[in-house]
Amino acid sequence: MSNGATTATNTVNPSVTTTYSVTTTDANGCQGSTSMTVTVIPLPTPSITGDNVICNGESTTLTATGGSTYVWSNGATTATNTVNPSATTTYSVTTTDANGCQGSTSMTVTVNPLPTPSITGDNVICNGESTTLTAADGSTYVWSNGATTATITVNPSVTTTYSVTTTDANGCQGSTSITVTVNPLPTPSITGDNVICNGESTTLTAAGGSTYVWSNGATTATNTVNPSATTTYSVTTTDANGCQGSTSMTVTVNPLPTPSITGDNVICNGESTTLTAAGGSTYVWSNGATIATITVNPSATTTYSVTTTDANGCQESTSMTVTVNPLPQILVSGDKEICQGECTELTASGGISYEWSNIMASGYRCNGSFFVGGLQGGANQSLYNITKDLQLKEIGPLGNNNVNGIAYYCQSNSTPFIYGMKMKGTSIEDAVKANLVQINPNTANLIILGEIPQPPNPYGIAGTTGIMAYIGESSKDGKYYFPAVSALIDPLTFSILDYTMYLGVIDLNNHGNGSNVTYKPISILPACKPHMDACILAFQNYALNPASREPSGGIQDWALSSDEETLYSFFGIENALFRLNLISMTTNCTAGPSNNLSFVGQTGVQTDEFGGIYFENNELMGYQVDRGRLFKINQNDGTLSLVTSDFPKDFRGDNATCTDCGMTTTGPINVAEITVCPTENTTYIVLVTDTNGCRNSQEVTIIVNPLPTPSITGDNIICNGESTTLTATGGSTYVWSNGATTATITVNPSTTTTYNVTITDNNGCQASTSITITVNPIPTPTIVGNGITCKGSSTTLFAIGGSTYVE
């Protein structure tokens, strides 16, 4: 071969068109030559276009040119080959042209890794918070919320996913996301008293979280605070997610009431004092009373405290010490036992002033209380005395009367009397009218002083007036108190549409016929109105039918307190204690306790009205007239304590407290020393006042012993020269006018003589008597006659000078 080959086969690869010749030698050694031109067609020169740099996950389209057919290294047989290598890869393509020549080329597709972005930042927040999200591993950033910065701050209101696409320097993009969980805020609450009183504390309890921080620094759920002024307390709670919520409570601090107590804080033993608390709405006293005004009579110095509660429920306390001064210790010296006709000098000591009383000509002795008893409706009545030993003694009959409302009073320069009211008559017109009467406490003698004028009528022609003639009381200076009423009456039904209560006052020192009465309106407070309504109804029913028994209830009698500021009564059927303040003219009613119900609340033939109310040794007493029961009435809460149930039943009327009045001329004697000359056993009373103004009284009974009644027996006529024995009787010792000191003496006066004897009895009382001893002279007889006679003869002799003769 021309190329030097020596084989039949010659592989050539000319790069250009080349002619190849061959010389052959056969077996014969013969040679022959030929040639062949090998035309060398140029190979196609394929090319590949397309992105040779991609990002992981992307694809790129490679397009081969320069041939007719194409075979790619990845098996593709089209000119265009879309590849998405996951790593840098070389893609080759073999192209075949029309000559069947092939050419190859390749392209390396560089696969850049995608960026691996990350997001940092709080992915759990609380509602209302924001969080800063920071993306990394990129050159540029595009967030799902449109932001194009690496760092964004978001504050979603609900759980939200935020994604970011990052692009690196190769233009490769990577995405990631973060879910921001939005936890709801806790909804804390605060419970506890939000209104307190100054000085109190309140416990505020927060709920709705795991931990708590209060505005005052407390870190527990429960926070006890005691602000001195209205304060707002806030609490921040943190739940298990760390979320916080806040709330607050304003604690209103109401000021404490400023209670005060008024009343006499210095009293004498046995006295009472009325203490009145102010500055609150309700009151609780240390003695258990629950009213503003209490009357107390401590036996020793006592501190009374009261806790007041105002409209806000705030409480404050104050106290008052009532100093109880002892009563003066009285000593009365002097002879307590005298003889008839003697005087004795009594000297009192123990104080600075002295008032002697009961020094009356009549020797009248005041004891206990008086009571007018008897059936109503004009039946016979009598005057009684309730003694201090609880005996009811009749003084005398009053006749056919309707007398009630009695009061005992001693007018200056006068003897003591009982004053009262007598119903004018039993007709409807007269039942509301009354006369002022005067009763002698010794004899029950009654005189009518005159009619008491009616109270004012504010209702005009439709109004009617009346005197409630069963209630009366007098003060120490002679003011006689009684109630009256003006009413507006429905002319068709006779029901009471409206009424006005009055307090009538008569000056007993100038009573005349009772016409000097003054009327003061009484303010009926709401708590008392139901009871007063019942009282008025009872009065109306009785006025319409005076012959009937009026229903129980209302004011049947009242008693004046020792300070003369309060009138007390007790409503029987309504079980209530009634007080009328004479200064403010207002009423106060306190319902009695349930344990009174065994004594009150009944009506019928015998009702439960309290027709006699009076003070005895500072105790408020009540006489339940129809049932004959006497009670002690608690002056604060109306509790009834039964004293006796042995008094006569079915008595109507009320009482008058008996007090001594002093002399009938000048009143009490204001000296320490008095001289008295009683004619009978008499009790004198001395009222002693000490430097504290405390008063005590002591009774001194002077026993008046009767004088002995001596007598002399014996011959009171003797003859001269004779003696006679005189015997005195009637005493224990004897003194004769002749000096003898024996009961029996023998005397022989020579002339007529009077002998006196003074006898002294065992009481030391003396009396004298006398006897006259007539001494008759000795007769001087004479014999007359013939004194000479003859023996055997007789003579007559005559004796003269005597009345009887003995030979």
C-alpha positions in Angstrom: 0.0 0.0 0.0 1.1 3.4 -0.6 0.9 4.1 3.1 3.3 1.2 3.6 0.7 -1.3 4.7 1.4 -4.8 3.6 -1.9 -6.4 4.4 -4.9 -6.7 2.3 -6.7 -4.6 4.7 -5.5 -1.2 5.3 -7.2 1.1 7.8 -6.6 4.6 7.0 -7.8 7.8 8.5 -6.7 10.6 6.3 -7.5 14.0 7.6 -7.8 15.3 4.1 -8.8 13.7 0.8 -6.1 11.3 0.0 -5.5 8.8 -2.8 -4.3 5.5 -1.7 -2.6 3.1 -4.2 -1.9 -0.5 -3.7 0.4 -2.9 -5.5 -0.6 -6.5 -5.4 1.5 -9.6 -6.1 -0.3 -12.8 -6.8 0.8 -16.2 -6.3 2.5 -16.0 -9.4 4.5 -13.2 -8.2 2.8 -11.0 -10.5 2.1 -7.6 -9.5 -0.6 -5.2 -10.3 -1.3 -1.7 -8.9 -4.4 0.4 -8.4 -5.4 3.4 -6.4 -8.4 4.9 -4.6 -8.9 8.4 -3.6 -10.4 8.6 -0.2 -12.3 11.9 -0.1 -12.2 13.2 3.4 -15.4 15.1 4.1 -15.0 17.4 7.0 -16.8 16.4 10.2 -19.7 18.5 11.3 -18.8 21.0 14.0 -21.7 20.8 16.4 -22.2 23.4 19.0 -24.3 23.5 22.2 -26.1 26.6 23.4 -28.0 27.1 26.6 -27.5 28.0 30.3 -24.5 26.1 31.4 -24.8 27.4 34.9 -28.0 26.6 36.8 -29.1 26.3 40.3 -29.8 23.0 42.0 -33.3 22.0 41.1 -33.5 24.1 38.0 -33.4 22.8 34.5 -31.6 24.1 31.5 -32.3 23.6 27.8 -29.3 22.6 25.8 -29.6 23.1 22.0 -27.2 21.4 19.7 -26.6 22.6 16.1 -24.3 21.6 13.3 -25.8 18.3 12.2 -28.8 16.6 11.0 -29.3 14.2 13.8 -28.2 14.3 17.3 -27.5 11.8 20.0 -26.9 13.2 23.4 -24.9 11.6 26.1 -28.0 11.3 28.2 -29.8 9.5 25.4 -31.7 12.4 24.0 -32.0 12.4 20.2 -33.3 15.8 19.6 -31.4 18.9 19.0 -32.9 20.4 22.1 -32.3 18.6 25.4 -33.7 19.9 28.6 -31.8 18.7 31.6 -31.9 19.3 35.3 -28.8 17.8 36.8 -28.5 17.7 40.5 -24.8 18.1 40.3 -22.4 19.7 37.8 -22.6 17.5 34.6 -21.1 17.4 31.2 -23.5 16.8 28.4 -22.1 15.7 25.0 -23.9 15.5 21.7 -22.9 13.6 18.5 -24.3 15.1 15.4 -24.5 13.4 12.1 -24.6 15.5 9.0 -26.0 14.6 5.6 -22.8 12.9 4.7 -23.2 10.7 7.7 -20.2 12.3 9.2 -20.4 12.8 12.9 -19.1 15.4 15.1 -19.3 15.6 18.8 -19.2 18.4 21.3 -20.1 18.8 24.9 -21.1 21.3 27.5 -20.6 21.2 31.2 -23.7 22.4 33.1 -22.5 23.7 36.4 -25.1 23.1 39.1 -24.7 25.6 41.8 -26.2 24.5 45.1 -29.3 26.3 46.3 -28.8 28.6 49.3 -30.2 27.1 52.6 -31.8 30.1 54.2 -32.7 30.1 57.9 -34.9 32.3 59.9 -34.1 33.2 63.5 -36.3 34.9 66.0 -39.1 34.2 68.5 -41.6 32.0 66.9 -43.9 32.0 69.9 -45.3 35.3 71.0 -48.2 36.7 72.9 -51.1 38.5 71.4 -50.1 42.1 71.0 -46.4 41.4 71.0 -44.0 41.7 68.0 -41.1 39.4 67.0 -38.1 40.1 64.9 -37.4 37.5 62.2 -33.9 37.5 60.6 -33.2 35.5 57.4 -29.7 34.3 56.5 -27.8 32.6 53.7 -28.7 34.9 50.8 -27.9 38.2 49.2 -31.4 39.4 48.7 -34.6 38.5 50.5 -38.2 38.5 49.7 -40.7 37.8 52.5 -44.2 36.6 52.1 -45.4 39.8 53.6 -43.6 41.7 50.9 -40.6 42.8 53.0 -37.3 42.7 51.1 -34.9 43.0 54.0 -33.1 40.3 55.8 -34.7 41.3 59.1 -38.4 42.0 59.6 -40.5 42.8 62.7 -44.0 41.4 62.7 -46.8 41.5 65.2 -49.5 39.1 64.1 -52.8 38.9 66.0 -53.2 35.2 65.2 -50.7 32.3 64.5 -49.1 33.1 61.2 -46.5 31.4 58.9 -43.9 33.8 57.4 -41.8 32.5 54.4 -38.7 34.1 52.9 -37.0 33.5 49.5 -33.3 34.2 49.5 -31.2 34.7 46.4 -27.4 34.1 46.5 -24.6 35.5 44.4 -25.3 32.8 41.8 -28.8 33.9 41.6 -29.9 30.7 43.2 -32.9 31.0 45.4 -33.9 29.1 48.5 -37.0 29.4 50.6 -37.9 28.6 54.2 -40.6 29.6 56.6 -41.3 30.0 60.2 -44.6 29.8 62.0 -45.1 32.4 64.6 -47.5 31.0 67.2 -49.6 33.8 68.8 -50.7 32.7 72.2 -53.8 34.6 73.5 -53.2 36.9 76.4 -54.5 35.8 79.8 -57.7 37.5 80.9 -57.0 38.1 84.6 -59.7 39.0 87.1 -59.7 40.4 90.6 -62.2 39.4 93.2 -62.5 40.8 96.7 -64.2 43.7 98.5 -63.7 46.9 96.5 -65.3 49.1 99.1 -63.9 49.1 102.6 -63.8 51.3 105.6 -60.7 53.3 106.6 -58.6 51.1 108.8 -59.9 47.8 107.3 -58.1 45.5 104.9 -59.4 43.7 102.0 -58.0 40.6 100.3 -57.8 40.9 96.5 -57.5 37.6 94.7 -56.3 37.5 91.1 -57.1 34.6 88.8 -56.3 33.8 85.2 -52.6 33.3 85.2 -49.7 31.3 86.7 -47.7 34.1 88.3 -48.8 37.5 89.4 -47.1 40.9 90.0 -49.2 43.5 91.8 -48.7 47.3 91.5 -47.8 47.3 95.2 -45.0 44.7 94.7 -46.9 41.6 95.9 -46.1 38.5 93.8 -48.8 36.1 95.0 -52.3 35.6 93.6 -53.8 36.8 96.9 -52.9 40.3 98.0 -54.2 41.8 101.3 -54.2 45.5 101.3 -55.3 48.2 103.7 -55.2 51.5 101.9 -55.9 54.7 103.9 -57.4 56.4 100.8 -59.1 55.2 97.7 -56.5 53.3 95.7 -56.3 51.5 92.4 -54.5 48.2 92.5 -53.3 46.6 89.2 -52.0 43.1 88.7 -50.0 41.6 85.8 -50.5 37.9 85.3 -48.2 35.6 83.4 -49.6 32.3 82.0 -47.8 29.1 81.2 -46.9 30.5 77.8 -45.3 33.5 79.3 -48.0 35.8 78.1 -49.1 38.6 80.3 -52.4 40.3 80.9 -53.2 43.1 83.3 -56.3 44.3 85.1 -57.0 46.6 88.0 -59.5 47.2 90.8 -60.2 50.4 92.6 -60.6 49.9 96.3 -62.8 52.7 97.6 -61.9 53.7 101.1 -64.9 55.2 102.9 -64.1 57.3 105.9 -65.1 56.0 109.3 -68.0 57.6 111.0 -67.2 59.9 113.9 -69.5 58.8 116.6 -70.2 60.8 119.6 -72.1 60.2 122.8 -74.0 62.9 124.7 -75.7 62.6 128.0 -74.8 63.0 131.7 -71.6 61.2 132.4 -71.7 61.8 136.1 -74.7 60.5 138.0 -75.5 59.4 141.5 -76.0 55.8 142.5 -79.5 54.8 141.8 -80.0 57.4 139.1 -80.2 56.7 135.4 -78.8 58.7 132.5 -79.8 58.8 128.9 -76.9 58.4 126.5 -77.5 59.3 122.9 -75.1 58.2 120.2 -74.8 60.1 116.9 -72.8 59.9 113.8 -74.1 56.7 112.3 -77.1 54.8 111.0 -77.2 51.9 113.4 -75.8 51.5 116.8 -74.7 48.6 119.0 -73.9 49.4 122.6 -71.6 47.4 124.9 -74.7 46.5 127.0 -76.4 44.9 123.9 -78.8 47.8 123.1 -79.2 48.5 119.4 -80.8 51.9 119.5 -79.3 55.4 119.4 -80.6 56.4 122.8 -80.3 54.2 125.8 -81.1 54.8 129.4 -78.7 53.2 131.9 -78.5 53.1 135.6 -75.2 51.6 136.6 -74.5 50.9 140.2 -70.8 51.5 139.8 -68.7 53.7 137.5 -69.1 52.0 134.1 -67.7 52.7 130.6 -70.3 52.3 127.9 -69.0 52.0 124.3 -71.1 52.2 121.2 -70.2 51.0 117.7 -71.8 53.0 115.0 -72.3 51.8 111.5 -72.9 54.4 108.7 -74.7 54.1 105.4 -71.5 52.6 103.9 -71.3 49.9 106.5 -68.3 51.5 108.1 -68.0 51.1 111.8 -66.3 53.2 114.5 -66.6 53.1 118.2 -66.4 55.5 121.0 -67.1 55.3 124.7 -68.3 57.3 127.6 -67.5 56.6 131.2 -70.4 57.2 133.4 -69.1 58.0 136.8 -71.4 56.8 139.6 -71.0 58.8 142.7 -72.1 57.1 145.9 -75.1 58.4 147.6 -74.4 60.4 150.8 -74.4 58.3 153.9 -76.9 59.9 156.2 -76.7 59.9 160.0 -79.6 61.4 161.9 -79.0 62.0 165.6 -81.6 62.9 168.2 -84.2 61.2 170.3 -86.2 58.8 168.2 -88.6 58.0 170.9 -90.5 60.7 172.9 -93.4 61.0 175.1 -96.7 62.6 174.2 -96.4 66.3 174.3 -92.6 66.4 174.0 -90.5 67.7 171.2 -87.3 66.2 169.8 -84.4 67.8 167.9 -83.2 65.8 164.9 -79.9 66.6 163.3 -78.9 65.2 159.9 -75.3 64.9 158.7 -73.5 63.5 155.7 -74.1 66.2 153.1 -74.0 69.9 152.4 -77.7 70.6 152.2 -80.8 69.1 153.8 -84.4 69.1 153.0 -86.9 67.7 155.6 -90.2 66.6 154.3 -93.5 65.1 155.5 -93.5 67.7 158.2 -97.2 68.2 157.8 -99.9 69.0 160.2 -101.7 65.9 159.1 -98.6 63.7 159.3 -99.5 62.3 155.9 -97.0 59.6 154.8 -96.4 59.0 151.0 -96.0 55.4 150.1 -95.7 53.6 146.7 -98.0 54.7 143.9 -101.7 55.5 143.6 -104.0 53.8 141.3 -107.5 54.5 140.0 -109.3 51.2 139.5 -112.7 50.1 138.3 -114.6 49.1 135.2 -114.9 51.6 132.4 -118.2 52.9 131.1 -119.2 54.9 134.1 -119.0 52.1 136.7 -117.9 52.7 140.3 -114.2 53.5 140.8 -112.0 53.6 143.8 -108.6 55.1 144.7 -106.0 52.5 145.6 -102.4 52.7 146.9 -99.8 50.3 145.6 -97.4 50.2 148.5 -93.7 49.5 148.2 -94.3 46.0 149.5 -96.6 45.5 146.5 -99.9 45.6 148.4 -102.9 47.2 146.7 -104.9 48.9 149.4 -108.1 50.8 148.9 -108.2 54.4 150.1 -111.8 55.2 149.3 -114.5 55.2 146.6 -114.5 57.7 143.8 -118.1 57.0 142.9 -119.5 56.6 139.5 -116.7 58.1 137.4 -114.5 57.7 134.3 -111.3 59.0 135.9 -107.9 58.2 134.5 -104.6 59.9 133.6 -103.8 60.6 137.2 -100.7 62.3 138.5 -99.6 63.1 142.1 -98.4 66.6 142.8 -97.9 68.9 145.8 -98.4 72.5 144.8 -96.5 75.1 146.8 -98.4 76.2 149.9 -100.9 73.4 149.5 -101.5 69.9 150.5 -100.7 67.1 148.1 -103.4 66.2 145.5 -103.9 63.7 142.7 -104.8 65.3 139.5 -106.4 63.5 136.6 -108.9 63.6 133.8 -112.6 62.6 134.0 -114.4 61.8 130.8 -117.3 64.2 130.3 -119.8 61.5 129.4 -120.5 58.3 127.5 -122.1 59.9 124.4 -120.0 60.1 121.2 -119.8 63.9 121.7 -118.7 63.8 125.3 -116.4 60.7 125.1 -113.6 62.9 123.6 -113.9 65.6 126.2 -112.5 65.6 129.7 -112.6 67.6 132.9 -109.5 68.2 135.0 -110.2 66.7 138.5 -108.5 66.9 141.9 -108.5 63.9 144.3 -107.5 64.0 147.9 -105.0 61.2 148.4 -106.1 60.6 152.0 -109.8 60.4 151.5 -110.3 59.9 147.8 -112.6 62.9 147.8 -112.9 64.2 144.2 -113.7 67.6 142.9 -114.0 68.8 139.2 -111.9 71.8 138.4 -113.2 72.4 134.9 -113.2 71.2 131.3 -109.9 70.9 129.4 -110.0 72.7 126.1 -109.7 70.7 122.9 -106.5 70.6 120.8 -106.1 72.6 117.6 -108.0 71.3 114.5 -105.9 71.7 111.3 -108.5 69.9 109.1 -111.2 72.5 109.1 -114.8 71.5 109.1 -114.0 67.9 108.2 -111.8 67.5 111.3 -112.6 66.4 114.8 -110.6 66.6 118.0 -110.4 64.7 121.2 -108.6 64.2 124.5 -107.2 60.7 125.1 -108.4 60.8 128.7 -106.6 57.7 129.9 -103.1 59.0 129.9 -101.5 61.5 132.2 -98.3 62.3 134.1 -96.8 65.3 135.9 -93.3 66.7 136.3 -91.7 67.7 139.6 -92.6 71.3 139.0 -96.2 70.6 138.2 -96.4 70.3 134.4 -99.3 67.8 133.7 -98.8 65.9 130.4 -101.6 64.2 128.4 -102.1 63.3 124.7 -104.7 64.6 122.4 -105.5 64.1 118.8 -107.0 65.9 115.8 -108.4 63.6 113.1 -109.7 63.9 109.6 -112.8 61.6 109.5 -114.4 60.1 106.4 -118.1 61.2 106.9 -119.4 58.1 105.2 -117.3 55.3 106.7 -116.1 57.1 109.9 -112.6 55.9 109.1 -109.6 58.1 110.0 -108.0 59.5 106.9 -105.3 61.5 108.7 -104.5 62.6 112.2 -102.2 64.8 114.2 -101.0 63.9 117.7 -100.5 66.6 120.3 -99.0 66.7 123.8 -101.1 68.8 126.1 -99.4 70.5 129.0 -101.3 72.0 132.0 -99.5 74.0 134.7 -100.9 72.5 137.9 -99.5 75.5 139.9 -102.0 77.6 138.0 -104.5 75.0 137.0 -107.7 77.1 137.3 -110.2 74.9 135.5 -107.6 73.4 133.2 -108.0 76.2 130.6 -104.3 77.1 130.6 -103.4 74.1 128.5 -100.9 74.4 125.8 -100.6 71.9 122.9 -97.4 70.8 121.1 -97.5 68.6 118.0 -95.8 65.2 118.3 -93.7 64.0 115.4 -94.6 60.3 114.8 -91.5 58.6 113.4 -92.0 55.8 110.8 -91.1 53.0 113.3 -93.8 54.2 115.6 -96.6 55.0 113.1 -98.1 51.4 112.9 -98.3 51.3 116.7 -99.8 54.8 116.9 -102.2 54.0 114.1 -103.5 51.1 116.3 -103.7 53.5 119.3 -105.7 56.0 117.3 -108.0 53.2 116.0 -108.6 52.1 119.6 -109.4 55.6 120.6 -111.8 56.0 117.6 -113.6 52.8 118.4 -114.0 53.7 122.0 -115.2 57.2 121.1 -117.8 55.7 118.8 -119.0 53.3 121.5 -117.8 54.3 124.9 -119.8 51.6 126.6 -117.7 49.0 124.9 -114.3 47.7 125.9 -111.7 49.5 123.8 -109.3 47.1 121.9 -105.9 46.6 123.5 -103.0 48.5 122.1 -101.5 52.0 121.9 -100.7 54.3 124.8 -102.7 53.3 127.9 -100.4 55.2 130.3 -97.0 56.7 130.5 -94.3 57.4 133.0 -91.8 60.3 133.1 -88.1 59.5 133.4 -86.1 60.9 136.3 -84.4 63.5 134.1 -87.9 64.5 132.9 -86.9 64.4 129.3 -88.7 61.2 128.2 -92.2 59.8 128.5 -92.3 56.0 128.5 -95.2 53.7 127.6 -95.7 50.1 126.5 -98.0 49.0 123.7 -99.5 45.7 124.9 -101.1 44.0 121.9 -98.3 45.3 119.6 -95.5 44.3 122.0 -93.5 47.5 121.7 -91.8 50.0 124.0 -92.7 53.6 123.3 -90.7 56.7 124.1 -91.6 60.3 123.6 -88.7 62.8 123.8 -90.1 65.9 125.3 -87.2 68.1 123.9 -87.4 67.1 120.3 -91.1 66.0 120.5 -90.3 62.9 118.5 -91.3 59.3 119.1 -89.2 56.2 119.3 -90.6 52.6 119.2 -88.7 49.4 119.9 -90.4 46.0 119.3 -90.2 43.8 122.4 -88.5 40.4 122.2 -90.4 37.3 121.3 -90.2 36.0 124.9 -92.7 38.7 125.8 -95.4 36.8 123.8 -96.5 34.8 126.8 -97.7 38.1 128.3 -98.9 40.1 125.4 -100.8 39.7 122.1 -104.2 38.6 123.5 -107.5 40.2 123.2 -110.9 39.4 124.5 -112.8 39.9 127.8 -109.5 40.4 129.5 -107.1 42.3 127.2 -103.3 42.8 127.7 -103.1 46.6 127.9 -100.7 48.2 130.3 -102.9 50.7 132.1 -100.4 51.6 134.8 -96.8 52.6 134.0 -94.6 54.1 136.7 -91.0 54.3 138.0 -90.1 52.6 141.3 -86.5 52.9 142.4 -85.5 53.7 138.8 -87.2 50.6 137.6 -89.9 51.0 134.9 -93.0 49.1 136.2 -96.0 48.1 134.2 -99.4 47.1 135.6 -101.4 44.9 133.2 -104.7 46.0 134.5 -107.1 43.5 133.1 -105.0 40.5 134.2 -103.7 41.8 137.5 -100.1 41.3 136.5 -97.2 43.6 137.5 -94.0 43.7 135.4 -90.6 45.2 135.3 -90.1 46.7 131.8 -86.6 47.0 130.4 -86.1 50.6 129.5 -84.0 49.8 126.4 -85.5 46.8 124.7 -88.9 46.3 126.3 -88.3 42.9 127.9 -91.0 42.1 130.4 -90.1 40.4 133.7 -93.1 39.3 135.7 -93.1 40.6 139.3 -96.5 39.3 140.5 -99.8 38.2 139.0 -101.8 38.5 142.3 -103.2 42.0 141.8 -107.0 42.3 141.3 -108.1 41.8 137.8 -110.3 43.9 135.5 -109.2 47.2 136.7 -109.1 50.1 134.3 -107.0 53.2 134.7 -103.5 54.2 135.4 -101.3 55.3 138.3 -99.7 58.3 139.9 -96.3 57.9 141.5 -96.3 59.1 145.0 -93.6 61.5 146.1 -93.4 63.5 149.3 -93.9 67.2 149.1 -92.7 68.9 152.3 -94.5 71.3 154.5 -97.8 72.7 153.7 -96.7 76.3 154.2 -93.2 76.9 153.0 -92.2 73.6 151.4 -89.3 71.5 152.6 -87.2 72.8 155.5 -83.7 73.4 154.2 -81.8 73.0 157.4 -79.7 70.2 159.0 -81.4 70.5 162.3 -85.2 70.5 163.0 -87.3 70.3 166.1 -90.5 68.4 165.7 -93.3 67.8 168.2 -95.4 65.0 166.7 -98.6 63.9 168.5 -98.4 60.4 167.2 -95.9 58.0 165.6 -94.6 59.9 162.6 -92.0 59.2 159.9 -89.9 62.2 158.8 -87.8 62.1 155.6 -84.6 64.0 155.1 -83.2 64.5 151.6 -79.5 65.1 151.8 -77.4 66.5 148.9 -73.6 66.1 149.0 -70.8 68.0 147.2 -71.4 65.9 144.0 -75.0 66.8 143.9 -76.0 63.3 144.8 -79.1 63.0 146.9 -80.2 60.3 149.3 -83.0 60.1 151.7 -83.5 58.5 155.0 -86.6 58.0 157.0 -86.6 58.7 160.7 -89.6 57.4 162.6 -90.3 59.2 165.9 -92.2 57.0 168.2 -94.6 59.0 170.4 -95.3 57.0 173.5 -98.5 57.8 175.3 -98.3 59.3 178.7 -99.0 57.0 181.6 -102.4 57.4 183.3 -101.6 57.5 187.0 -104.2 56.9 189.7 -104.1 57.1 193.5 -106.2 55.0 195.8 -106.7 55.3 199.6 -108.8 57.2 202.2 -108.9 60.8 201.2 -110.8 61.8 204.3 -109.3 61.2 207.7 -109.7 62.6 211.2 -107.1 64.7 212.7 -104.5 62.5 214.2 -105.3 59.6 211.9 -103.1 58.4 209.0 -104.1 57.1 205.6 -102.3 54.9 203.1 -102.2 56.2 199.5 -101.3 53.8 196.7 -100.3 55.1 193.2 -100.6 53.0 190.1 -99.9 53.3 186.3 -96.1 53.6 186.3 -92.9 51.9 187.2 -91.4 54.6 189.5 -93.1 57.2 191.6 -92.2 60.5 193.2 -94.6 62.0 195.7 -94.8 65.6 196.6 -93.8 64.7 200.1 -90.6 63.2 198.7 -91.6 59.6 199.0 -90.5 57.4 196.1 -92.6 54.3 196.7 -95.9 53.5 195.2 -97.6 53.3 198.6 -97.2 56.0 201.2 -98.8 56.5 204.6 -99.5 60.0 205.6 -101.1 61.6 208.7 -101.6 65.2 207.8 -102.9 67.5 210.5 -104.8 69.6 208.1 -106.4 69.0 204.7 -103.5 68.4 202.3 -103.1 67.6 198.6 -100.6 65.0 197.7 -99.1 64.9 194.1 -97.4 61.9 192.6 -95.4 61.9 189.4 -95.1 58.5 187.8 -92.7 57.4 185.2 -93.5 54.4 183.0 -91.1 52.0 181.3 -90.8 54.4 178.3 -89.6 57.1 180.6 -92.8 59.0 180.1 -94.2 60.9 183.1 -97.6 61.9 184.2 -98.8 63.4 187.5 -102.0 63.2 189.5 -103.0 64.2 192.9 -105.3 63.4 195.8 -106.5 65.8 198.5 -106.7 64.3 202.0 -109.4 66.1 204.0 -108.4 66.1 207.7 -111.5 66.5 209.8 -110.9 67.9 213.3 -111.6 65.7 216.3 -115.0 66.5 217.7 -115.2 68.0 221.3 -118.3 66.4 222.8 -120.2 68.0 225.7 -122.6 66.3 228.1 -125.3 68.4 229.5 -127.9 67.4 232.0 -128.4 67.2 235.8 -125.1 66.0 237.1 -126.5 65.4 240.6 -129.0 62.7 241.4 -130.1 60.7 244.4 -129.3 57.1 244.7 -132.0 55.2 243.2 -133.0 58.1 241.0 -132.1 58.7 237.4 -131.0 61.7 235.5 -130.9 62.5 231.8 -127.6 63.4 230.2 -127.4 64.8 226.7 -124.3 64.5 224.5 -123.6 67.2 222.0 -120.8 67.8 219.5 -121.1 64.7 217.4 -123.4 62.8 215.0 -123.2 59.4 216.5 -122.6 58.5 220.0 -121.4 55.4 221.8 -121.7 55.0 225.6 
